[in-house]
Amino acid sequence: MIVEDEQDVREPLAEYLRTVGMSVTTAADGRDALMKLKTRKIDVVISDIKMPNMGGMELLEHLRSDYRDIDVIMFTSFGTVETAVEAIKSGAQDYVLKPIVFEDIQQKIERIMSNRPDGTTASAKTAAAEQFAIDKIIGSSIQVQGLKELIKRVARADSHALIIGESGTGKELVAKALHFESNRKSHPFIAVNCAAIPEQLLESEFFGHSAGAFTGAIAETKGVFESAHKGTLFLDEIAYLPLPMQAKLLRAIEEREITPIGKTKPVSIDLTIVSACAKDLREQVAEGTFREELFFRLNIIEIAVPPLRRRTGDIPELAEFFLKETTERIVSPVRSFSLVAMTALENHRWPGNIRELRNVVERAVVMCNDEEIQLQNLPDDITLNVPEQNRTTEYKTAVKSFEKDLILKTLTHCDNDKRLAAKILGIGLSSLYRKLEEFGIE
């Protein structure tokens, strides 16, 4: 059940979770959720904290009192470390800050269900495997072909890997491709954004805890290491781990075992660790903010994901892919890009890389009312470098298209009475005939 007062957040998340095989119910606030819980069997509640009528913390109190079998994930755009700690201590299973990433929510639900004796996420895993197969890495450039070949080689080796690259280049997609190309593909892929976890919760998130280990720990919970056993653990933004946690991570890797909070007996782990960062870890090692021995443990094989500006030949293929993806999701007449619009995309520097391109294409689809995306549908920072001659050509093309459409609609309105149509259009009859000939209208 998704409990969220913002429909623009609630419905897209619900639709995404349904596409990966989950049964989803939605509620607009805490009161609505409690009413629906009387008639529905729910395993996991994902709730916002700040809502009208009844907020997430009050809802959590009711759930812990009357529905103790339900696991709870809290998310909010007003989150602080104190709020996160309070939610976890009050019995929430996990915590996410907005803006949320749908795949992260999916993985957290799968982790929760995998901790249950009867939990099963086979349909979601199958969907994820299909979605993140290596051929979903779009591009035919030499750089992308080399990247795919390296992914296959590393996946066969079953070695820890470090993925480096600028923000928005698709590092998590590479990590998932590594997993689903490996012999571990039938086991869990667990992703963790190290920068998004409050420092006080890191050890519990990584290694888990026993019931009663701290205030609010009402049930034994597996950490991401144990949840990823036999599979792949993806540690994104690894550079943000504080030094004390780096030491514990290093020991877990070297000893191949972890000790949950509140327990004395260690738990053996068998997994591949794939890390990623946009920062230069070598610089951080030199500055003393990242442990050198941990860097060498994680960086057995380094995979560099090229920025989009170094693989501009892939832009048309990526843009067409995102266009198809967007028009399948929203109703739109758009089917293609004009030549000038595509040239503008190819000439842009793309500081935000593939993520920026996806957003630009979606915006263009929303702004376009025709079958073809034109230059004027793109953001100004992308069109600034387009030669004036190309701008003029595209403008004239757009004007002619509009003029032809207007004439056809006027003739239809006048039952093909050309004199009346010319009068309505404000042009002479001879001018109308010339336009009809120019546009090939019989």
Secondary structure, 3 states (H helix, E strand, C coil): CEECCCHHHHHHHHHHHHHCCCCCCEECCHHHHHHHHCCCCCCEEEEECCCCCCCHHHHHHHHHHHCCCCEEEEEECCCCHHHHHHHHHCCCCEEEECCCCHHHHHHHHHHHHHCCCCCCCHHHHHHHHHHCCHHHCCCCCHHHHHHHHHHHHHHHHCCCEEEECCCCCCHHHHHHHHHHCCCCCCCCEEEEEHHHCCHHHHHHHHHCECCCCCCCCCCCECCHHHHCCCCEEEEECHHHCCHHHHHHHHHHHHHCEECCECCCCCEECCCEEEEEECCCHHHHHHHCCCCHHHHHHHCCEEEECCCHHHCHHHHHHHHHHHHHHHHHHCCCCCCEECHHHHHHHHHCCCCCHHHHHHHHHHHHHHHCCCCEECHHHCCHHHHCCCCHHHHHHHHHHHHHHHHHHHHHHHHHHCCCCHHHHHHHHCCCHHHHHHHHHHHCCC
